[in-house]
Amino acid sequence: MFSERMRYRYGVEDKPPLGVAVPVALQHLLMSFGSVLSIAYLLGDSLQGSLMLAALFEVIIGASGLIGHILRFIGPITISVTLTLMGFSLYEVPLMYARSHWGVSLLF
């Protein structure tokens, strides 16, 4: 089904060497910060407190090891539906900015 070029280098349970894991982890961290900060910038002060609380909750769940138990009940289908519904609920914000800068929005 997959060609040789499309096969993954590491499996889900594999542990890549530290020289590979650190840059990939930093890339993931920067992408996470970018998405969180862009939402906070676009929605302003109305969500600032709730974003801080959600981030703290996420850190506590990750640091305590509770995420391993939670992932038994939450799968990719649950996460994709949740993210899709969140995206649909926020569609008005990019439309508001695209209306005032329609030339720039056509570039993306």
C-alpha positions as CSV (number, residue, x, y, z in Angstrom):
1,M,0.0,0.0,0.0
2,F,2.8,2.4,0.9
3,S,5.7,3.0,-1.4
4,E,9.2,2.8,0.0
5,R,9.4,6.6,0.0
6,M,6.2,7.1,2.1
7,R,7.1,4.7,4.9
8,Y,7.7,6.3,8.3
9,R,11.1,6.2,9.8
10,Y,9.9,5.6,13.3
11,G,7.0,3.7,14.7
12,V,4.6,4.9,17.4
13,E,6.5,3.0,20.1
14,D,10.0,3.7,18.8
15,K,12.3,6.1,20.6
16,P,14.5,8.2,18.2
17,P,18.0,9.2,19.2
18,L,18.4,12.4,21.2
19,G,19.9,14.2,18.2
20,V,16.6,13.7,16.3
21,A,14.2,14.0,19.3
22,V,15.3,17.4,20.6
23,P,14.9,19.3,17.3
24,V,11.5,17.7,16.6
25,A,10.4,18.5,20.2
26,L,11.4,22.1,19.7
27,Q,9.6,22.3,16.4
28,H,6.4,20.9,18.1
29,L,6.8,23.4,21.0
30,L,7.1,26.4,18.6
31,M,4.1,25.2,16.6
32,S,2.1,24.9,19.8
33,F,3.0,28.3,21.0
34,G,2.2,29.8,17.6
35,S,-1.3,28.3,17.6
36,V,-2.1,29.3,21.2
37,L,-0.7,32.9,20.8
38,S,-2.6,33.4,17.5
39,I,-5.9,32.5,19.1
40,A,-5.2,34.8,22.0
41,Y,-4.2,37.6,19.7
42,L,-7.3,37.2,17.5
43,L,-9.8,36.9,20.2
44,G,-8.3,39.4,22.6
45,D,-9.0,39.8,26.3
46,S,-12.2,37.8,26.3
47,L,-10.3,34.4,26.2
48,Q,-7.0,35.4,27.9
49,G,-7.9,34.0,31.3
50,S,-9.5,30.8,30.0
51,L,-6.4,30.1,27.8
52,M,-4.1,30.5,30.8
53,L,-6.3,28.2,32.8
54,A,-6.5,25.6,30.0
55,A,-2.7,25.7,29.6
56,L,-2.2,25.2,33.3
57,F,-4.6,22.3,33.2
58,E,-2.8,20.7,30.3
59,V,0.6,21.0,32.1
60,I,-0.8,19.4,35.3
61,I,-2.3,16.5,33.3
62,G,0.9,16.0,31.4
63,A,3.2,16.2,34.4
64,S,1.1,13.9,36.5
65,G,1.0,11.1,34.0
66,L,-2.7,11.2,33.9
67,I,-2.7,11.6,30.1
68,G,-1.9,7.9,29.7
69,H,-5.1,6.9,31.5
70,I,-7.1,9.5,29.6
71,L,-6.0,8.4,26.2
72,R,-7.6,5.0,26.7
73,F,-10.9,6.7,26.3
74,I,-10.0,9.5,23.8
75,G,-9.1,8.5,20.3
76,P,-8.2,10.3,17.1
77,I,-11.9,10.4,16.0
78,T,-12.9,12.2,19.2
79,I,-10.0,14.7,18.9
80,S,-10.7,15.4,15.2
81,V,-14.4,16.1,15.8
82,T,-13.6,18.4,18.7
83,L,-11.1,20.4,16.7
84,T,-13.5,20.7,13.8
85,L,-16.2,22.0,16.0
86,M,-13.8,24.5,17.6
87,G,-12.9,25.7,14.2
88,F,-16.5,26.1,13.1
89,S,-17.2,28.1,16.2
90,L,-14.4,30.6,15.5
91,Y,-15.0,31.2,11.8
92,E,-16.3,34.7,12.3
93,V,-13.0,36.0,13.6
94,P,-10.9,35.4,10.4
95,L,-13.8,36.6,8.3
96,M,-13.8,39.9,10.2
97,Y,-10.1,40.4,9.6
98,A,-10.3,39.2,6.0
99,R,-13.0,41.8,5.2
100,S,-10.8,44.7,6.2
101,H,-7.7,43.3,4.5
102,W,-9.1,41.4,1.5
103,G,-6.0,41.9,-0.6
104,V,-3.7,40.1,1.9
105,S,-6.3,37.4,2.6
106,L,-6.3,36.5,-1.1
107,L,-2.6,35.7,-0.8
108,F,-3.2,33.0,1.7
